[in-house]
Amino acid sequence: MTLLLLPLLLPVLTGLWFWSRPLLRGTWRRDPAWYAWTGALLLLGAGAAYLVGSLAGASLDPEEACHRAGRPYDREYRRANFDEYTRWFPLHDRCHADYDLVPAWVNPTLVALPAGALVSVGYGVGLGVVRRGASRCR
């Protein structure tokens, strides 16, 4: 398992190392590229959260996933709310009306991380425009 995760983990750790270097040096406030990379990392985190949410239960048989979670399975509820499971957002995979296999943190994360990425990239673009304007005034 570790050998399978290593090719995925190595580029992420390398990217985090290069992203954190301006933090350690204190130059991140003036670097528009740092804000762009921050936005990219936030979107990567949103993708990972979506993957976690969409694979919640991780079984082709939802009844089995509910029983594995120690919850009863309500077939009638799932039939009545079928469209809830086929939506892209918000993610839900309910066993019954009171229990969702998708962790509670997934859907708020899918809103917060892309919003943070948008703010970060926007600030970086603004910083780059101001820097370019200041260099032309000299």
Secondary structure per residue as TSV (DSSP state, phi and psi in degrees):
chain	resnum	aa	ss	phi	psi
A	1	M	-	360.0	-41.1
A	2	T	H	-64.0	-37.9
A	3	L	H	-66.7	-28.7
A	4	L	H	-75.6	-35.2
A	5	L	H	-80.7	-22.0
A	6	L	H	-58.9	-45.6
A	7	P	H	-64.2	-25.2
A	8	L	H	-83.9	-37.5
A	9	L	H	-76.6	-34.1
A	10	L	H	-61.6	-48.4
A	11	P	H	-65.0	-34.6
A	12	V	H	-65.5	-45.4
A	13	L	H	-65.7	-37.2
A	14	T	H	-64.7	-44.0
A	15	G	H	-61.8	-41.8
A	16	L	H	-64.3	-35.6
A	17	W	H	-63.8	-48.5
A	18	F	H	-68.0	-31.4
A	19	W	H	-69.2	-36.4
A	20	S	H	-81.2	-17.1
A	21	R	H	-59.0	-45.0
A	22	P	H	-64.3	-27.7
A	23	L	H	-65.0	-43.5
A	24	L	H	-68.6	-34.4
A	25	R	H	-84.9	-16.3
A	26	G	T	82.1	16.5
A	27	T	-	-98.5	3.2
A	28	W	G	-67.2	-27.3
A	29	R	G	-66.6	-26.2
A	30	R	G	-105.0	4.5
A	31	D	-	-109.5	105.1
A	32	P	H	-61.7	-32.2
A	33	A	H	-65.6	-32.3
A	34	W	H	-63.5	-39.1
A	35	Y	H	-68.6	-35.9
A	36	A	H	-65.2	-43.6
A	37	W	H	-66.5	-35.2
A	38	T	H	-62.2	-43.6
A	39	G	H	-60.9	-41.4
A	40	A	H	-63.8	-42.2
A	41	L	H	-65.8	-37.4
A	42	L	H	-65.3	-39.3
A	43	L	H	-67.5	-35.7
A	44	L	H	-63.5	-40.9
A	45	G	H	-64.7	-37.5
A	46	A	H	-65.2	-38.5
A	47	G	H	-63.7	-40.8
A	48	A	H	-66.1	-39.9
A	49	A	H	-64.9	-38.7
A	50	Y	H	-65.0	-39.7
A	51	L	H	-63.6	-43.2
A	52	V	H	-61.3	-44.5
A	53	G	H	-67.7	-39.9
A	54	S	H	-74.7	-22.8
A	55	L	T	-98.4	9.3
A	56	A	T	-61.4	131.8
A	57	G	T	92.0	-39.5
A	58	A	-	41.9	47.1
A	59	S	-	-144.5	145.6
A	60	L	S	-75.3	-16.1
A	61	D	-	-109.4	104.5
A	62	P	H	-64.5	-29.5
A	63	E	H	-63.3	-41.9
A	64	E	H	-64.4	-40.8
A	65	A	H	-63.9	-39.3
A	66	C	H	-66.8	-41.6
A	67	H	H	-66.9	-35.6
A	68	R	H	-64.7	-32.5
A	69	A	T	-80.6	-3.9
A	70	G	T	80.2	25.4
A	71	R	-	-120.6	148.9
A	72	P	-	-73.5	152.7
A	73	Y	-	-106.0	126.6
A	74	D	-	-109.1	98.1
A	75	R	H	-63.0	-39.4
A	76	E	H	-65.8	-39.8
A	77	Y	H	-63.0	-43.5
A	78	R	H	-65.7	-38.2
A	79	R	H	-65.7	-41.8
A	80	A	H	-68.9	-25.9
A	81	N	T	-118.0	39.9
A	82	F	G	-60.9	-39.0
A	83	D	G	-63.9	-20.1
A	84	E	G	-66.4	-28.9
A	85	Y	T	-89.4	-13.8
A	86	T	S	-101.1	-0.6
A	87	R	-	-78.0	152.5
A	88	W	S	-78.9	-32.0
A	89	F	S	-155.8	141.4
A	90	P	S	-71.4	151.2
A	91	L	-	-80.3	131.6
A	92	H	-	-144.3	145.2
A	93	D	-	-148.0	81.4
A	94	R	E	-86.8	139.6
A	95	C	E	-81.9	-38.9
A	96	H	E	-156.2	-175.1
A	97	A	T	-61.7	-23.3
A	98	D	T	-106.5	-4.3
A	99	Y	E	-136.2	127.7
A	100	D	E	-115.5	132.6
A	101	L	S	-72.8	-24.3
A	102	V	S	-74.1	126.0
A	103	P	-	-57.9	148.6
A	104	A	T	-64.9	-23.3
A	105	W	T	-82.1	-13.3
A	106	V	H	-66.7	-53.1
A	107	N	H	-64.5	-42.8
A	108	P	H	-63.0	-33.9
A	109	T	H	-65.8	-36.3
A	110	L	H	-70.3	-11.6
A	111	V	H	-97.5	-44.9
A	112	A	H	-70.1	-43.4
A	113	L	H	-67.4	-46.9
A	114	P	H	-63.9	-33.9
A	115	A	H	-64.5	-43.5
A	116	G	H	-63.1	-37.4
A	117	A	H	-64.6	-41.5
A	118	L	H	-63.5	-43.6
A	119	V	H	-64.3	-43.3
A	120	S	H	-64.5	-46.7
A	121	V	H	-66.7	-39.6
A	122	G	H	-61.7	-42.2
A	123	Y	H	-66.3	-40.2
A	124	G	H	-62.8	-41.1
A	125	V	H	-64.3	-44.1
A	126	G	H	-61.0	-40.9
A	127	L	H	-64.8	-39.5
A	128	G	H	-67.2	-38.3
A	129	V	H	-66.3	-43.2
A	130	V	H	-64.0	-41.8
A	131	R	H	-64.4	-42.9
A	132	R	H	-65.6	-40.2
A	133	G	H	-64.5	-38.4
A	134	A	H	-68.8	-33.6
A	135	S	H	-74.6	-26.0
A	136	R	H	-78.5	-23.6
A	137	C	-	-76.9	-13.1
A	138	R	-	-77.3	360.0
